[in-house]
Amino acid sequence: MSVPIDAVAALAAFQSVGSWEQRARLLMQWGERLPALADEEKVDANLVQGCESLVWLVGRLHDGHWQFAASSDARMIRGLVALLLARVNGLSAAELQAVDLPDWFNQLGLSRQLSPSRSNGLNAVLQRMRELSHSPH
C-alpha cells in the first residue's frame, strides 16, 4: 500500500509534537495551508452530503492517480480534510478503496478530535472520493 509523500510528512510533523494543544494548533495550520477552491468549484454539485459543515470536493485523474481538492467553512474540518487529502492524493482508485480512515487519524494522534459527527463527515468525504474515482470520466 503506497503512502503519499505528504502523508509521510504529516505523520512526521504530528508525531513530533507532544501535547494535545500543539497537535490542535498544527491541525489548524494544515487547514490554513489548504489551497482555496475557485468560486465556480464551490457549487452544490461539489458539496459532500453527510457533513454538518459545508465541504466542497473536486477530484481529477492524472495518469491513473487521483488528485483531490477540497474546502470547508469550518476551520477544524478544513484541517482534518487537509490531512485526509495528504493521505489520498496520488492514489489509484483501488488504493483509495483500501484507505483506513480511523487508522490514519489514530496514527496522527488525532482520534480525540474525531467526534462522531466529524468522523461521519470525514467518512462522507472519503466515500465521495471513492464514488468519484469509480464514475465514468
C-alpha positions as CSV (number, residue, x, y, z in Angstrom):
1,M,0.0,0.0,0.0
2,S,1.7,3.2,-1.1
3,V,1.7,6.1,1.2
4,P,1.9,9.6,-0.4
5,I,4.9,11.8,0.5
6,D,2.5,14.3,2.0
7,A,1.2,11.7,4.3
8,V,4.7,10.7,5.4
9,A,5.4,14.4,6.1
10,A,2.1,14.7,8.1
11,L,2.9,11.7,10.2
12,A,6.4,13.1,11.0
13,A,5.0,16.5,11.9
14,F,2.2,15.2,14.2
15,Q,4.3,12.6,15.8
16,S,7.0,15.1,16.7
17,V,4.7,17.3,18.8
18,G,4.0,16.2,22.3
19,S,1.0,17.9,23.6
20,W,-2.6,17.9,22.6
21,E,-2.6,21.7,22.2
22,Q,0.4,21.6,19.8
23,R,-1.4,19.0,17.7
24,A,-4.6,21.1,17.6
25,R,-2.5,24.1,16.5
26,L,-0.8,22.0,13.9
27,L,-4.2,20.9,12.7
28,M,-5.3,24.5,12.2
29,Q,-2.1,25.2,10.3
30,W,-2.7,22.4,7.9
31,G,-6.2,23.7,7.3
32,E,-4.9,27.2,6.6
33,R,-2.4,25.8,4.0
34,L,-5.3,24.1,2.1
35,P,-5.4,25.8,-1.3
36,A,-8.6,27.7,-1.9
37,L,-11.1,26.4,-4.3
38,A,-12.2,28.6,-7.2
39,D,-15.7,30.1,-6.7
40,E,-17.0,28.1,-9.7
41,E,-16.0,24.9,-7.9
42,K,-18.0,25.9,-4.8
43,V,-21.2,24.7,-6.3
44,D,-23.9,22.4,-4.9
45,A,-22.8,19.6,-7.2
46,N,-19.4,19.5,-5.4
47,L,-20.9,19.7,-1.9
48,V,-20.3,16.5,0.1
49,Q,-23.6,15.2,1.5
50,G,-23.5,13.9,5.1
51,C,-21.2,16.6,6.6
52,E,-22.5,19.0,9.2
53,S,-20.2,21.7,7.9
54,L,-20.0,22.7,4.3
55,V,-17.4,20.7,2.5
56,W,-16.7,21.0,-1.3
57,L,-14.7,18.3,-3.0
58,V,-13.4,18.1,-6.6
59,G,-11.2,15.3,-8.0
60,R,-9.2,14.9,-11.1
61,L,-7.5,11.8,-12.6
62,H,-3.9,12.2,-13.7
63,D,-2.2,9.2,-15.2
64,G,-4.2,6.7,-13.2
65,H,-3.7,8.7,-9.9
66,W,-6.3,10.8,-8.2
67,Q,-5.8,14.4,-7.1
68,F,-8.4,15.9,-4.9
69,A,-9.0,19.4,-3.7
70,A,-11.4,20.4,-1.0
71,S,-12.6,23.3,1.1
72,S,-14.7,23.8,4.1
73,D,-16.3,26.7,6.0
74,A,-15.2,25.2,9.3
75,R,-11.6,25.6,10.5
76,M,-11.3,22.3,12.3
77,I,-12.8,20.4,9.4
78,R,-10.5,22.2,7.0
79,G,-7.6,20.9,8.9
80,L,-8.9,17.3,9.1
81,V,-9.8,17.4,5.4
82,A,-6.3,18.7,4.6
83,L,-4.9,15.7,6.4
84,L,-7.2,13.3,4.6
85,L,-6.1,14.9,1.2
86,A,-2.4,14.3,2.3
87,R,-3.3,10.6,2.8
88,V,-5.2,10.1,-0.5
89,N,-3.7,12.4,-3.1
90,G,-1.8,10.4,-5.7
91,L,-3.5,7.1,-5.0
92,S,-5.2,4.9,-7.6
93,A,-8.9,4.1,-7.4
94,A,-8.0,0.7,-6.0
95,E,-5.8,2.2,-3.3
96,L,-8.5,4.7,-2.4
97,Q,-10.8,1.8,-1.5
98,A,-8.2,0.5,1.0
99,V,-7.7,3.7,2.9
100,D,-8.4,3.1,6.6
101,L,-9.7,6.5,7.9
102,P,-9.8,5.7,11.7
103,D,-6.3,4.1,11.5
104,W,-4.9,7.2,9.7
105,F,-6.2,9.7,12.3
106,N,-5.1,7.3,15.0
107,Q,-1.5,7.3,13.7
108,L,-1.6,11.1,13.6
109,G,-2.8,11.1,17.3
110,L,-6.0,13.0,16.3
111,S,-8.6,10.4,17.3
112,R,-9.7,12.6,20.1
113,Q,-10.6,15.3,17.6
114,L,-13.0,13.0,15.8
115,S,-16.4,13.4,17.4
116,P,-19.0,11.1,15.9
117,S,-20.3,13.9,13.6
118,R,-16.7,14.9,12.4
119,S,-15.9,11.2,11.9
120,N,-19.1,10.8,9.9
121,G,-18.3,13.9,7.9
122,L,-14.8,12.7,7.0
123,N,-16.2,9.3,6.1
124,A,-18.6,11.0,3.8
125,V,-15.7,12.9,2.2
126,L,-13.8,9.6,1.7
127,Q,-16.9,7.9,0.4
128,R,-17.4,10.7,-2.1
129,M,-13.8,10.4,-3.3
130,R,-14.4,6.7,-3.9
131,E,-17.6,7.5,-5.8
132,L,-15.7,10.0,-8.0
133,S,-13.0,7.5,-8.7
134,H,-15.5,5.0,-10.0
135,S,-17.7,7.3,-12.0
136,P,-17.1,7.4,-15.8
137,H,-14.8,10.2,-16.7
